[in-house]
């Protein structure tokens, strides 16, 4: 009887010891990997500094807090936040949840942007291969406040995004995103309340990159955009709706080329708002208005306006008229 009990106890203990060994080894690997990254913060032109706590969560989770984070690209931008919490289930360590709810700041040559959110969560799934290729990413944010140089500029009720790797290629990714209730009342002071808030922004697109998003990306640098196929982008703003679709290809030098179709419902209202904000020179108002009216009539409706745009080496044009240059 005693031997039987010992055997049962041993059978129960073996999985416990195996799991404990697995958890301890994996936790050490996580701490070691992050420690090496902190000791070698200069990765592909990006400087990073942060502090790392010990891995906790045994036996069900791997959880680690990363504090005093500052990541920046020389002479371009710096992102900083006090703490990021990273967690994964110990039985599925390739699905990571990241809590980004602490305030963030992004600073660069154009100024400083502060980001504060009641909820800011990322869920990232890496494929179980040696490269740890990105499988999908989900981002969810609620009650976001954007501050420019310390002054509240915009508020967002909800914001979400989903990125997933295309099944048949290594470098193509499907992207969807949505923003609901973007409050711009602090920026669009001169407009009526109906036009100080954007009710909805949504998009669906496919992006082709120069290399896959995987663990090698950190060493080789951010991949370059090769092609962007914008299936649809929709903006609902008061009684105005703006619809876009586009196909853009990037040259080896990084310049964009392609076509963009822009459709505006109730475009006359939008024209009046843009004029009121001072973006149309008074002596050019009649010129542009006449062109747009004729273009709308050609499309079959005075209320709906479709503008086909061409982008050549980052230069945006409508027919023979150059409208501007992409940054």
Secondary structure, DSSP 8 states (H G I E B T S, - for coil): -HHHHHHHHHHHHHHHHHHHHHHHHHHHHHHHHHHHHHHS--BTTEEEEEEE---B-TTTEEEEEEEEEEEEETTTEEEEEEEEEEEEETTEEEEEEEE--S-EEEEETTEEEEEEEEEEEEEEEE-SSTT--EEEEEEEEEEEEEEETTEEEEEEEEEEEEEEE-TT-SSEEEEEEEEEEEE-TTT-TTS-GGGSEEEEEEEEEEEEESS--STTHHHH----EEEEEEEEEEEEETTEEEEEEEEEEE-TTS-EEEEEEEEEETHHHHHHHHHHTT-S-GGGHHHHHHHHHHHHHHTT-SSEEEEEEEEETTEEEETTEEEEE--
